[in-house]
Amino acid sequence: MQDLLIQNAKVVLFENDDITIKKADVLVQEGKISKIEENIPEEMAKNAKIIDARNHILMPGFINTHAHIPMSIFRETTEGVKLYDWLHKIIWPMEEKLTKEDVYWASMLSFIEMISTGTTCINDQYFMQDAIRKAARDVGARAVLTRTIIGEKEEALEKIAEFKNFYETRDQKDDLITYSVAPHALYTCSKETLQMTADLAKDFHLPIHVHFLESIDEIEDIKQKHGKRAVEVLKQHFDGIHTILAHAVHLDDKDIEILKTMDCGIAHNPISNLRLGCSIADTTSYLQNGINVALGTDGQGSRK
Ligand SMILES: [Zn+2]
């Protein structure tokens, strides 16, 4: 990897719980930041690529905490439809026709978009995961990858086998790509499926990444499917496992009290939520209750 000297940048520094902005040069040697100082002499950076970042901000990359990386080719498919109709009538039928090559190139397009807006780490939930991993490696992005697990036991077992194969064929030296276990959602997974994903996460010491209370309809659907409130289902299966909840739009005070006792954070996707008519998550209240909230984009199908 070529060394890099970035000159004259306004560098955003995170030190001792403080954020400061300082005009400085940054030297990157062998892939690691080795110096942040005013006026680093060019002789210290022999053979380095030099970038003049005057009038630019230099900061750590953004982390996109909930995405479906290959969905760059499904942009604007959501006009005028709500979540369930969009999934069943538009997106899932189109996704059935995807080839691995489609997924590779669609992922490349998303990586280019994300890197161009400063996003260097993406938490994904999709399928044809080998093609996504190849694209992530080819661009050098940091990503948390998985194979979405959905459905009743029989269907889920096939997907779990795919996930295991994906995880077991990982390059253990590659610290840019890590993994999560991803049950699609509580309303699309049976009780057995949820428990199998929890067991998998515990066996492999991986986090859970799950869609949670995105649309208002889910509240009743989960109650019908599992016989209890969504947050109780979550606690029953995933307590003690680090869990990333995508959306969590429809939480009441009782839900928040239970989530506070769990190791979970919320991936907030405001643009997707509004475009699919799912309402706005009360992130102020989540943060006031000590629940971590981070931003995600969701797939481009549900945003511009
Ligand atoms: Zn999503």
Residues whose N, C-alpha, C, O or C-beta is under 5 A from the ligand:
A	BS01	ZN	D298
